[in-house]
Amino acid sequence: QVQLVESGGGLVQPGGSLRLSCAASGFIFSIYPMGWYRQAPGNQRELVAAITDSGTTNYKDSVKGRFTISRDNAKNTVSLQMNSLKREDTAVYYCNLDISRMGYSHNWGQGTQVTVSS
């Protein structure tokens, strides 16, 4: 059974940093492109960062230069380092397959809340 468990969210002031982690199980993690998504209240879920199985990365324009996605195939984890956080980054963050490449997703985990506020 596929499981995606996100962690690392919290409350941070504008300009601060957080590191999110996602532990994946139940599928051959190393061969799949993965992504981090976020959903703010009233908005659709959006892909903010993606990484291929070989480590090529891609980012939503609004997070380029601030967010860094990485993966550890030995530990079946994908991480998102978020720096210079802005209020508009406030959302629930999820990890999943890169739907733009795969055309489908696994069941969504519970996500982790990121709140950027002073």
C-alpha positions as CSV (number, residue, x, y, z in Angstrom):
1,Q,0.0,0.0,0.0
2,V,1.4,3.4,-1.0
3,Q,2.0,5.8,1.8
4,L,3.2,9.4,1.6
5,V,3.9,11.1,4.9
6,E,4.8,14.7,5.0
7,S,6.5,16.5,7.9
8,G,8.4,19.7,8.8
9,G,5.8,22.4,8.5
10,G,5.1,25.1,11.0
11,L,4.8,28.7,11.7
12,V,7.6,30.9,10.5
13,Q,8.1,34.7,10.1
14,P,8.5,36.2,6.6
15,G,12.0,35.8,5.4
16,G,12.4,32.6,7.4
17,S,13.2,29.0,6.4
18,L,11.6,25.6,6.7
19,R,12.6,22.2,5.5
20,L,9.9,19.8,4.5
21,S,10.3,16.0,4.3
22,C,8.3,13.3,2.7
23,A,8.7,9.6,3.5
24,A,7.4,7.4,0.7
25,S,6.7,3.6,0.9
26,G,4.8,1.0,-1.0
27,F,6.2,1.6,-4.5
28,I,9.6,1.7,-6.2
29,F,10.4,5.3,-5.2
30,S,13.7,5.6,-7.1
31,I,12.3,5.2,-10.6
32,Y,9.5,7.8,-10.3
33,P,9.6,11.6,-10.7
34,M,8.3,13.3,-7.6
35,G,6.9,16.6,-6.8
36,W,5.9,19.0,-4.0
37,Y,2.5,20.6,-4.2
38,R,0.7,23.1,-2.1
39,Q,-2.9,24.2,-1.6
40,A,-3.9,27.4,0.0
41,P,-7.5,28.0,1.2
42,G,-9.8,28.6,-1.7
43,N,-7.1,27.7,-4.3
44,Q,-6.4,24.6,-6.3
45,R,-3.5,22.4,-5.5
46,E,-0.5,23.4,-7.5
47,L,2.9,21.9,-8.3
48,V,5.7,24.0,-6.9
49,A,8.8,21.9,-7.4
50,A,9.6,18.6,-9.1
51,I,12.5,16.3,-9.4
52,T,13.1,13.5,-11.9
53,D,14.4,10.0,-11.0
54,S,17.8,11.2,-12.1
55,G,17.7,14.5,-10.1
56,T,16.7,17.1,-12.7
57,T,14.7,19.8,-11.0
58,N,12.0,22.2,-12.1
59,Y,10.2,25.0,-10.1
60,K,7.2,27.2,-10.3
61,D,8.4,30.7,-11.2
62,S,7.3,32.2,-7.9
63,V,9.6,29.9,-5.9
64,K,12.6,29.8,-8.1
65,G,15.8,30.8,-6.2
66,R,14.0,30.3,-2.9
67,F,13.0,26.6,-2.8
68,T,15.2,23.6,-3.4
69,I,13.8,20.1,-4.0
70,S,16.0,17.1,-3.4
71,R,15.6,13.3,-3.0
72,D,17.4,10.5,-1.3
73,N,16.6,7.3,-3.2
74,A,18.3,5.1,-0.5
75,K,15.9,6.5,2.1
76,N,12.8,6.9,-0.1
77,T,12.5,10.5,0.9
78,V,12.0,13.7,-1.0
79,S,12.6,17.1,0.7
80,L,11.9,20.7,0.1
81,Q,14.1,23.4,1.5
82,M,12.2,26.7,1.6
83,N,14.1,29.9,2.2
84,S,13.1,33.6,2.1
85,L,9.5,32.5,2.8
86,K,6.7,34.9,2.0
87,R,3.2,35.2,3.3
88,E,1.9,33.9,0.0
89,D,3.7,30.6,0.6
90,T,1.2,29.8,3.3
91,A,-0.5,26.6,2.4
92,V,-0.7,22.9,3.1
93,Y,2.2,21.2,1.4
94,Y,2.0,17.7,-0.1
95,C,4.3,15.4,-1.9
96,N,3.3,12.9,-4.6
97,L,4.4,11.7,-8.0
98,D,5.0,14.5,-10.6
99,I,1.6,14.4,-12.2
100,S,2.8,16.6,-15.1
101,R,5.0,13.7,-16.1
102,M,3.1,10.7,-14.9
103,G,-0.5,11.8,-15.6
104,Y,-1.7,10.3,-12.3
105,S,-1.0,10.5,-8.6
106,H,-1.0,8.2,-5.7
107,N,-3.5,8.8,-2.9
108,W,-2.6,12.0,-1.1
109,G,-1.1,12.1,2.3
110,Q,-2.3,14.4,5.1
111,G,0.1,17.2,4.1
112,T,2.0,19.5,6.3
113,Q,0.8,23.1,7.1
114,V,3.2,26.0,6.4
115,T,2.1,29.3,7.8
116,V,4.2,32.4,7.1
117,S,3.2,35.2,9.4
118,S,4.6,37.8,11.7
